[in-house]
Amino acid sequence: MSMDDEFDKGTGPRRFTYRELSRATNNFSEGGKLGDEGFGGVYMGLLTESNTEVVVKRVSRGSKQGKKEYIVEVRIISQLRHRNLVQLIGWCHEQGEFLLVYERMPNGSLDSHLFGMKLHLTWTVRHKIAIGLASALLYLHEEWEQCVVHRDIKSSNVMLDSNFNAKLGDFGLARLVDHGLGSQTTVLAGTIGPVEANEEPSRVRLVEWVWDLYGKDQILEAVDKRLNMEFDEQQIECLMIVGIWCCHPDPTVRPSIRQVINVLNFEAPMPSLPLKLPVPMYFAPALSMCRFSYTSHLTGSSVKDQTQYSSSNCTTYNSSQSAGSSKALLNSRTTVV
């Protein structure tokens, strides 16, 4: 089945011609460019027939990853319907161009308010945004016919409508998982946080800092000073504790999104977390020695063992067979959520 035939199936987003979208964006005028996002530019547009303001994402020409994300985006988000998800209005792939058309969000992205110069958000609005985003994730993880793993949730992908309702967008890295099979993926994806591993040692990662304050029973010191102490203390403490719970280094300890919502709505007790951020542990998977060599780095020593097996001597190496390599501390303390 061709891409055209697949995208045209069913109801939902419609196909646009390149001419329509070129006219809507004034030939992709730089004056109407809102910025660059991932593998392309984002433009303001106006569909003259319906007098509808839209946002058009234009994938960079020749970008194989951009094309891949375009296909994933149309396949997945075109089937989803939830008040806290950005609506995909249409799509176009003509003349070597790949274009996505979204509803316009008058208040832009969440990051522009938190880190930019846009309107300051009150605690009531911030709490509503958090609850809305959690509602979107509940739909994606549990309520749709398959589990949708977004894999790139960040403030720049959370859009705000005219009433500051949160709408999650950019599903280019999303994956579908059958319910009951878990949410493991084969590779890490998404965007690394603002403090990288090569930054100066004096910089502290956000999760480490908040967890440290939690352990000292001083978590309210992490509250944004711009709120001027105008917030619901019980709500904000609950939200921050749930936040570090979701960032627990052990994925098996992290809550489901349904647990998150129950706690945020005070329908379940808050978790009792360790007073110090647990040290991430890595359990090496079993490797087939027919195809791989296994290298063991022992924490705190310079030992490096490497064993290669030929296909004529085929065995499976399990990390539990080696006391030295069954539990290796991660050198990096970056948490991917």
HELIX and SHEET records of a PDB file:
HELIX    1   1 MET A    3  ASP A    8  1                                   6    
HELIX    2   2 TYR A   18  ALA A   24  1                                   7    
HELIX    3   3 GLU A   30  GLY A   32  5                                   3    
HELIX    4   4 LYS A   64  ILE A   77  1                                  14    
HELIX    5   5 LEU A  110  LEU A  114  1                                   5    
HELIX    6   6 TRP A  123  LEU A  138  1                                  16    
HELIX    7   7 TYR A  139  GLU A  143  3                                   5    
HELIX    8   8 SER A  155  ASN A  157  5                                   3    
HELIX    9   9 LEU A  206  GLY A  215  1                                  10    
HELIX   10  10 ILE A  219  ALA A  222  5                                   4    
HELIX   11  11 LYS A  225  LEU A  227  5                                   3    
HELIX   12  12 GLU A  233  CYS A  246  1                                  14    
HELIX   13  13 ILE A  257  LEU A  264  1                                   8    
HELIX   14  14 SER A  319  GLN A  321  5                                   3    
SHEET    1   A 6 ARG A  14  ARG A  15  0                                        
SHEET    2   A 6 LEU A  88  GLU A  94  1                                        
SHEET    3   A 6 GLU A  97  GLU A 103 -1                                        
SHEET    4   A 6 THR A  52  VAL A  59 -1                                        
SHEET    5   A 6 GLY A  40  LEU A  47 -1                                        
SHEET    6   A 6 LYS A  33  GLU A  37 -1                                        
SHEET    1   B 2 CYS A 147  VAL A 149  0                                        
SHEET    2   B 2 ARG A 175  VAL A 177 -1                                        
SHEET    1   C 2 VAL A 158  LEU A 160  0                                        
SHEET    2   C 2 ALA A 166  LEU A 168 -1                                        
SHEET    1   D 2 MET A 281  TYR A 282  0                                        
SHEET    2   D 2 ALA A 328  LEU A 329 -1                                        
SHEET    1   E 2 LEU A 287  SER A 288  0                                        
SHEET    2   E 2 THR A 316  TYR A 317 -1                                        
SHEET    1   F 2 TYR A 294  HIS A 297  0                                        
SHEET    2   F 2 LYS A 304  THR A 307 -1                                        
END                                                                             
